[in-house]
Amino acid sequence: MTVTVRTPELVRQVEDWAGALGQSPQDVVENALQSYLDEMEAESIRQETEAFWSIHKELLTTYAGLHIAIYHKQVIDSDRDANKLTRRIEKRFGRLPVLIAPVVRGQRRDILWRGGRIE
């Protein structure tokens, strides 16, 4: 895959930052893009987590004791085995952010996302 930066002002900014940082323009672009994608993923998971908790009571009636996968605020799959569910989701969605969380009774708690797994 080849990506081209077509905006001359953006190219100049990248070149200026590359010089200031002692990096190649390619490295500056890759680092900036990775940071942007990381932010997009974190925001997506935050939204999916909010969706999870907003429907948690309803989830308990159908999915109690299971792990569910939420994408675009909808349950797309479930399984007792989180690893099996994760493999299916990765096969279907690749590296897109999909929340996989256990449906258990109890108070709302933070769902921590760590390197592709929930803690």
N, C-alpha and C positions, 0 to 999 in steps of 0.2 A: 504494500500500500504506500502510495506517495501522497503527501499532503503539501500543498503550496500555500504560503502566506502571500496574499495578493495585495494587501494594503501597504503602500510604501511607508507610511508613517509608522505602522506596526513593525515593519521590517527594521526601520531605523531604531526604534525602541529596543528591539531584541538585540540588535548589533551593539547598541550603547551599553545595555546591561551585560551582555557577554563580555565586552571589554572591561567593564568595571569589576566584574566578578572573576575575570580570568578564566572564563569558560567559553566553550564553543557556542555559537548561536543555536546549534542543534540541541545541546544540553539545556540551554535556557528554555527553549520551546518545550522540550520533553518534561522538564521539571515543572514548568508553569501548567502544562496540560495535565500532568499527574495531580497536581494540587487542586486544580479545578474539578477533575473527575472525582477525587476524594471528597471534596465538598458536596458535589452533587449526590454521591452515594450516601453520605451522612445525612443530608437533608431528606433523601428518599426514605431511608430507614427510620428517621424521626417521624415522618408522615405515616409510614406503615405501622409504627409502634402506637401512634395516637389512634389510628383506625382500630388496631387490635384492642386497645383498652376501651374504646367507645362502644364496641360490640361484645365485650368480654362476657357479659351476663348471658347473651344469646349463644355465644360460642360454647359455654359450659353445657348447654342443653344438648348439643350435637357432638361436640369434640372433646369433652372432658377426658383427661388422661392421655390425649393424643398430642402430637406436635402438628402444628399447622403451618402452611406457607401462605403468606399474604403478599399480593402484588397488585399495585394500583387499587389498594384498599379493599380487595376482595380475596376471600379464601380460594386458593387455586388447587390445593392438594392437602392431604393429611396422612399421618402414619404414626403408629406407636413407636417405631424405630426412627429416631431423628437422623441417623446416618443414611438410612435408605431413602428417606424423604429428601435429604440434602443432595444425594447423588441424582435422584430424578430431576430435581429442580435445576441443578447445574447442567444436566444434559439438555434440558428444555430451554433454559434462559442464559446459559453461559455465565458471564461475569456480571450480569445485571443484578442490581440489589433487590433481593427478595427476602422478606423477613420470615424467619422460621422460629417459632416460639412454642413452648409448651402451654397447653390450656389446663390450668390447675386452679382450684378454688383458693381464695385468699384475697388479701388486699392488693391494690396496685403496687407494683414495684418496678424499679427501673429494669429494663432489658438491656444488657450491655452487649455491644457488638464488638467482638475481638477477632480479627483475622478470619472472618468468615464463619464464626460460630457464636452462639448465644451463651452468655453466662448468667 
